[in-house]
Amino acid sequence: MDEKRLLTMVVVSNILSSYYAAKVSFCLNNDREPNNTEKDDILKKVLSMFENLSTSYLKDIQEIAASIK
């Protein structure tokens, strides 16, 4: 497996983990499962969080990636 694919798998895994954690939190707070619109909102919030983090820490991420090579 090449490095790019491995890194993609790690990122996707983290996004999915965050999504399901947010969904569980929603269920606990609202005592019900989210409907499809609410699921979409949860996913958008998780993706936005990852976009913001990756933008904020882009230089750090690039340095870490360079040191791994």
N, CA, C and O of each residue as an XYZ file, in Angstrom:
276
protein
N       0.856     -1.177      0.000
C       0.000      0.000      0.000
C       0.902      1.240      0.000
O       1.842      1.332      0.789
N       0.609      2.174     -0.877
C       1.441      3.372     -0.938
C       1.078      4.346      0.190
O       0.021      4.239      0.812
N       1.975      5.285      0.429
C       1.818      6.221      1.552
C       0.568      7.088      1.425
O      -0.118      7.346      2.415
N       0.277      7.530      0.218
C      -0.882      8.408      0.019
C      -2.181      7.675      0.359
O      -3.074      8.232      0.997
N      -2.269      6.433     -0.072
C      -3.485      5.657      0.218
C      -3.605      5.390      1.717
O      -4.699      5.469      2.276
N      -2.502      5.080      2.360
C      -2.512      4.843      3.799
C      -2.936      6.101      4.550
O      -3.750      6.028      5.471
N      -2.398      7.240      4.169
C      -2.768      8.508      4.804
C      -4.251      8.810      4.587
O      -4.934      9.273      5.501
N      -4.744      8.549      3.385
C      -6.166      8.755      3.099
C      -7.029      7.874      3.989
O      -8.051      8.322      4.510
N      -6.623      6.631      4.162
C      -7.381      5.718      5.018
C      -7.413      6.202      6.462
O      -8.441      6.093      7.130
N      -6.307      6.731      6.944
C      -6.249      7.248      8.312
C      -7.183      8.446      8.470
O      -7.922      8.533      9.451
N      -7.152      9.355      7.519
C      -8.014     10.540      7.580
C      -9.489     10.140      7.528
O     -10.296     10.634      8.316
N      -9.837      9.254      6.611
C     -11.230      8.808      6.498
C     -11.667      8.104      7.778
O     -12.787      8.303      8.247
N     -10.795      7.292      8.336
C     -11.108      6.605      9.591
C     -11.375      7.604     10.711
O     -12.309      7.426     11.493
N     -10.568      8.642     10.791
C     -10.768      9.671     11.816
C     -12.071     10.432     11.604
O     -12.770     10.751     12.567
N     -12.397     10.721     10.360
C     -13.654     11.418     10.068
C     -14.847     10.546     10.452
O     -15.795     11.025     11.072
N     -14.798      9.270     10.084
C     -15.899      8.363     10.438
C     -16.039      8.215     11.945
O     -17.150      8.205     12.475
N     -14.925      8.103     12.622
C     -14.950      7.992     14.082
C     -15.575      9.235     14.706
O     -16.391      9.132     15.622
N     -15.195     10.390     14.216
C     -15.757     11.645     14.728
C     -17.246     11.752     14.417
O     -18.028     12.229     15.240
N     -17.631     11.305     13.226
C     -19.047     11.344     12.845
C     -19.874     10.478     13.790
O     -20.907     10.916     14.297
N     -19.420      9.253     14.023
C     -20.203      8.363     14.888
C     -20.203      8.838     16.334
O     -21.195      8.653     17.039
N     -19.120      9.441     16.787
C     -19.101     10.014     18.141
C     -20.106     11.163     18.238
O     -20.824     11.280     19.231
N     -20.155     12.005     17.210
C     -21.112     13.119     17.205
C     -22.546     12.601     17.130
O     -23.449     13.163     17.751
N     -22.750     11.532     16.371
C     -24.091     10.950     16.263
C     -24.528     10.359     17.608
O     -25.676     10.537     18.015
N     -23.630      9.665     18.294
C     -23.944      9.112     19.617
C     -24.260     10.239     20.588
O     -25.199     10.139     21.378
N     -23.483     11.302     20.531
C     -23.732     12.458     21.394
C     -25.119     13.037     21.121
O     -25.851     13.375     22.051
N     -25.473     13.149     19.847
C     -26.807     13.636     19.478
C     -27.881     12.740     20.088
O     -28.848     13.229     20.672
N     -27.707     11.426     19.950
C     -28.696     10.471     20.473
C     -28.837     10.595     21.986
O     -29.948     10.563     22.515
N     -27.716     10.735     22.675
C     -27.764     10.860     24.132
C     -28.436     12.160     24.563
O     -29.203     12.180     25.525
N     -28.146     13.236     23.852
C     -28.719     14.539     24.209
C     -30.199     14.652     23.871
O     -30.950     15.328     24.574
N     -30.619     13.993     22.796
C     -31.995     14.139     22.320
C     -32.868     12.913     22.576
O     -34.068     12.930     22.299
N     -32.269     11.863     23.098
C     -32.991     10.622     23.415
C     -33.722     10.058     22.197
O     -34.833      9.538     22.307
N     -33.069     10.174     21.022
C     -33.625      9.626     19.781
C     -32.538      9.616     18.713
O     -31.503     10.269     18.848
N     -32.796      8.864     17.655
C     -31.894      8.838     16.504
C     -32.115     10.098     15.661
O     -33.243     10.583     15.566
N     -31.061     10.631     15.051
C     -31.258     11.790     14.171
C     -31.951     11.378     12.872
O     -31.773     10.262     12.383
N     -32.741     12.300     12.325
C     -33.340     12.032     11.012
C     -32.286     12.310      9.934
O     -31.170     12.719     10.254
N     -32.628     12.093      8.681
C     -31.646     12.236      7.599
C     -31.075     13.644      7.502
O     -29.878     13.809      7.266
N     -31.908     14.651      7.681
C     -31.430     16.037      7.632
C     -30.441     16.295      8.764
O     -29.406     16.930      8.561
N     -30.762     15.806      9.942
C     -29.866     15.989     11.092
C     -28.566     15.209     10.903
O     -27.502     15.680     11.306
N     -28.638     14.026     10.295
C     -27.422     13.259      9.997
C     -26.529     14.036      9.034
O     -25.312     14.091      9.206
N     -27.151     14.639      8.016
C     -26.389     15.454      7.066
C     -25.725     16.634      7.774
O     -24.569     16.956      7.496
N     -26.451     17.277      8.685
C     -25.892     18.400      9.443
C     -24.715     17.955     10.308
O     -23.706     18.654     10.397
N     -24.845     16.801     10.938
C     -23.754     16.269     11.764
C     -22.525     16.026     10.894
O     -21.415     16.407     11.266
N     -22.719     15.394      9.736
C     -21.603     15.118      8.837
C     -20.959     16.412      8.350
O     -19.733     16.505      8.291
N     -21.769     17.409      8.002
C     -21.226     18.695      7.555
C     -20.394     19.357      8.648
O     -19.344     19.935      8.367
N     -20.859     19.274      9.892
C     -20.105     19.855     11.010
C     -18.777     19.137     11.203
O     -17.752     19.777     11.438
N     -18.790     17.815     11.106
C     -17.558     17.035     11.263
C     -16.578     17.369     10.139
O     -15.394     17.592     10.394
N     -17.062     17.403      8.905
C     -16.188     17.738      7.778
C     -15.642     19.150      7.899
O     -14.474     19.394      7.597
N     -16.474     20.078      8.334
C     -16.032     21.454      8.537
C     -14.943     21.524      9.600
O     -13.965     22.256      9.451
N     -15.119     20.759     10.671
C     -14.117     20.727     11.732
C     -12.780     20.228     11.179
O     -11.734     20.807     11.472
N     -12.811     19.156     10.380
C     -11.575     18.629      9.810
C     -10.954     19.608      8.823
O      -9.731     19.743      8.777
N     -11.770     20.288      8.040
C     -11.244     21.295      7.113
C     -10.570     22.424      7.881
O      -9.484     22.868      7.509
N     -11.204     22.885      8.945
C     -10.624     23.958      9.754
C      -9.325     23.517     10.413
O      -8.350     24.269     10.437
N      -9.311     22.305     10.946
C      -8.092     21.802     11.577
C      -6.967     21.649     10.567
O      -5.825     22.019     10.837
N      -7.297     21.099      9.395
C      -6.246     20.891      8.404
C      -5.713     22.217      7.884
O      -4.529     22.319      7.566
N      -6.561     23.231      7.793
C      -6.111     24.554      7.370
C      -5.255     25.201      8.456
O      -4.217     25.795      8.165
N      -5.693     25.085      9.699
C      -4.978     25.706     10.810
C      -3.607     25.082     11.033
O      -2.650     25.765     11.398
N      -3.528     23.778     10.810
C      -2.292     23.067     11.117
C      -1.587     22.551      9.870
O      -0.825     21.587      9.946
N      -1.831     23.180      8.724
C      -1.266     22.707      7.469
C       0.255     22.625      7.517
O       0.832     21.631      7.077
N       0.907     23.647      8.042
C       2.371     23.640      8.098
C       2.863     22.488      8.971
O       3.806     21.788      8.602
N       2.231     22.290     10.125
C       2.620     21.186     11.003
C       2.415     19.840     10.314
O       3.260     18.951     10.412
N       1.295     19.698      9.621
C       0.996     18.449      8.918
C       2.042     18.191      7.835
O       2.498     17.060      7.667
N       2.419     19.228      7.108
C       3.426     19.075      6.057
C       4.775     18.680      6.646
O       5.477     17.846      6.075
N       5.147     19.271      7.787
C       6.414     18.927      8.432
C       6.415     17.480      8.915
O       7.411     16.771      8.768
N       5.309     17.050      9.485
C       5.207     15.665      9.950
C       5.281     14.709      8.764
O       5.977     13.696      8.820
N       4.565     15.032      7.696
C       4.577     14.181      6.505
C       5.978     14.108      5.903
O       6.409     13.044      5.458
N       6.679     15.223      5.889
C       8.038     15.239      5.343
C       8.981     14.394      6.192
O       9.860     13.717      5.660
N       8.802     14.432      7.503
C       9.690     13.655      8.375
C       9.407     12.159      8.279
O      10.295     11.346      8.534
N       8.193     11.793      7.917
C       7.846     10.374      7.767
C       8.524      9.786      6.539
O       8.944      8.629      6.541
N       8.626     10.594      5.495
C       9.259     10.116      4.256
C      10.701      9.869      4.542
O      11.446      9.460      3.651
